């Protein structure tokens, strides 16, 4: 599958948007393109953030296995 036709999929969820940004930076340092969805919504008071859902770290489907390996190696906790 080429990256041009590769869709995005959720790699991890974070209830702390700051940790989502850390994970994004780590993956990007390993040349894995990724995006954070809903980070702004979860930065509100904790009870509203939980009700609205979590920050989602999205990667290309072809990068899921490598991305999970990196998050595990770096001990970045996620759902």
VENRA-V183180 format. One record per backbone hydrogen bond with DSSP energy under -1.0 kcal/mol. CO is the residue of the C=O (numbers start at 0). NH is the residue of the N-H. If there is no record, write none. Layout:
# VENRA-V183180
CO & NH
CO & NH
This chain:
# VENRA-V183180
1 & 4
6 & 60
8 & 58
11 & 56
12 & 78
13 & 54
15 & 19
16 & 20
17 & 21
18 & 22
19 & 23
20 & 24
21 & 25
22 & 26
23 & 27
24 & 28
26 & 29
26 & 31
27 & 30
34 & 57
36 & 55
37 & 41
44 & 48
45 & 49
46 & 50
47 & 51
48 & 52
54 & 13
55 & 36
56 & 10
56 & 11
57 & 34
58 & 8
59 & 62
60 & 63
62 & 66
63 & 67
64 & 68
65 & 69
66 & 70
67 & 71
68 & 72
69 & 73
70 & 75
71 & 74
